[in-house]
Amino acid sequence: MDAEESRCMIAYCGLNCSECKAYKATMAEDFEALAELASRWGEQEGKAYRPMDIECGGCRSDRLNMYCANCGVRDCNNSRGFETCAECGEYPCDRLRREWMSWQESNWTLAKAVLDEMKHTTGAESLSMGQVDPGRA
């Protein structure tokens, strides 16, 4: 993956979509892994998810899992024409902070570090890419 492709995998919120288990399973067409994720995520939330609910091509794609499809941070960035929250003059806003706080601390601190770096530098080469999906490791 080149620098531009890597940058495109950074979600609006700062997560690295290419490190998400749902993204990896979707790209590998690993339906067994998607079924396992659906079961685990459903147990964690007391809901019944199907493997197709978990399929995701990254938050910039048209193929979104049920979390990304309903993401207020994603909607906000799309409505304002931003690539990430780092471009916004209100960064980090309450909406983004609430989203981060719903994740495991290790994930939101990585996401924040990526956006902070994007806010203060230019060029995708400097991005920290080692992230996992929020709260679902």
C-alpha positions as CSV (number, residue, x, y, z in Angstrom):
1,M,0.0,0.0,0.0
2,D,1.5,3.3,-1.0
3,A,1.3,6.5,1.1
4,E,-1.8,7.8,-0.7
5,E,-3.6,4.5,-0.2
6,S,-2.6,4.5,3.4
7,R,-3.9,8.0,3.9
8,C,-7.3,7.0,2.3
9,M,-7.6,4.2,4.9
10,I,-7.6,6.7,7.8
11,A,-11.2,7.1,8.9
12,Y,-12.7,10.6,9.5
13,C,-12.3,9.9,13.2
14,G,-8.6,8.9,13.0
15,L,-8.9,5.1,13.0
16,N,-7.0,3.1,10.4
17,C,-9.7,1.1,8.6
18,S,-7.1,-1.3,7.1
19,E,-6.4,-2.6,10.7
20,C,-10.1,-3.3,11.4
21,K,-11.0,-6.9,11.8
22,A,-14.3,-6.4,9.9
23,Y,-12.4,-4.7,7.0
24,K,-9.7,-7.4,6.9
25,A,-12.3,-10.2,6.8
26,T,-14.4,-8.4,4.2
27,M,-11.4,-7.9,1.9
28,A,-10.3,-11.5,2.3
29,E,-13.9,-12.7,1.7
30,D,-13.5,-14.6,5.0
31,F,-17.1,-15.3,5.8
32,E,-16.2,-17.5,8.7
33,A,-14.3,-14.6,10.3
34,L,-17.2,-12.3,9.6
35,A,-19.6,-14.8,11.3
36,E,-17.3,-15.0,14.4
37,L,-17.1,-11.2,14.6
38,A,-20.9,-10.9,14.2
39,S,-21.3,-13.4,17.1
40,R,-18.7,-11.7,19.3
41,W,-19.9,-8.2,18.7
42,G,-23.5,-9.3,19.2
43,E,-22.7,-10.9,22.5
44,Q,-20.9,-7.8,23.7
45,E,-23.9,-5.6,22.9
46,G,-26.7,-8.0,23.6
47,K,-27.8,-8.0,19.9
48,A,-28.1,-10.5,17.1
49,Y,-25.8,-9.5,14.2
50,R,-25.5,-11.4,10.9
51,P,-22.1,-11.6,9.1
52,M,-23.5,-9.3,6.4
53,D,-24.0,-6.6,9.1
54,I,-20.3,-6.7,9.8
55,E,-19.0,-6.5,6.2
56,C,-17.1,-3.3,5.5
57,G,-14.9,-1.8,2.9
58,G,-13.7,1.1,5.0
59,C,-15.6,4.2,6.1
60,R,-14.9,5.9,2.7
61,S,-16.6,3.1,0.8
62,D,-20.2,2.4,0.0
63,R,-19.9,-1.0,1.7
64,L,-20.2,-0.1,5.4
65,N,-20.8,-2.2,8.5
66,M,-23.6,-1.2,10.8
67,Y,-21.3,0.9,13.0
68,C,-19.8,3.0,10.2
69,A,-23.1,3.3,8.3
70,N,-24.6,5.1,11.4
71,C,-21.5,7.2,12.3
72,G,-22.3,10.8,13.2
73,V,-18.6,11.7,12.8
74,R,-18.6,10.3,9.3
75,D,-21.8,12.2,8.4
76,C,-20.5,15.4,9.8
77,N,-17.3,15.2,7.7
78,N,-19.2,14.3,4.6
79,S,-21.6,17.2,5.0
80,R,-18.7,19.7,5.5
81,G,-16.5,18.2,2.7
82,F,-13.6,17.2,5.1
83,E,-11.3,14.3,4.6
84,T,-10.9,13.9,8.4
85,C,-11.8,15.8,11.6
86,A,-8.3,17.3,11.6
87,E,-9.4,19.7,8.9
88,C,-12.2,21.2,11.0
89,G,-11.7,24.4,13.0
90,E,-13.7,22.8,15.8
91,Y,-11.3,19.8,16.2
92,P,-11.6,18.0,18.5
93,C,-15.4,18.7,18.9
94,D,-17.8,17.2,21.4
95,R,-19.2,14.8,18.8
96,L,-15.7,13.3,18.1
97,R,-14.8,13.2,21.8
98,R,-18.1,11.2,22.5
99,E,-17.3,8.8,19.7
100,W,-13.7,8.3,21.0
101,M,-14.9,7.8,24.6
102,S,-17.2,4.9,23.4
103,W,-14.0,2.9,22.4
104,Q,-11.2,1.3,24.3
105,E,-8.7,3.9,25.5
106,S,-5.8,2.4,23.5
107,N,-7.9,2.9,20.3
108,W,-9.0,6.4,20.8
109,T,-5.6,7.6,21.9
110,L,-4.1,6.2,18.7
111,A,-6.9,7.8,16.6
112,K,-6.4,11.2,18.3
113,A,-2.6,11.0,17.8
114,V,-3.2,10.4,14.1
115,L,-5.5,13.3,13.7
116,D,-3.3,15.5,15.8
117,E,-0.4,14.7,13.5
118,M,-2.5,15.3,10.5
119,K,-3.5,18.7,11.9
120,H,0.1,19.7,12.5
121,T,1.9,18.2,9.5
122,T,1.4,17.6,5.8
123,G,2.1,14.4,3.9
124,A,0.8,10.9,4.5
125,E,4.4,9.5,5.1
126,S,4.3,10.7,8.8
127,L,1.1,9.0,9.7
128,S,1.0,6.4,12.5
129,M,-0.7,3.4,11.0
130,G,-0.7,0.8,13.7
131,Q,-4.3,0.9,14.9
132,V,-7.1,-1.6,15.6
133,D,-10.8,-1.3,15.4
134,P,-12.6,0.5,18.3
135,G,-13.4,-1.7,21.3
136,R,-13.6,-4.9,19.4
137,A,-10.2,-6.5,19.8
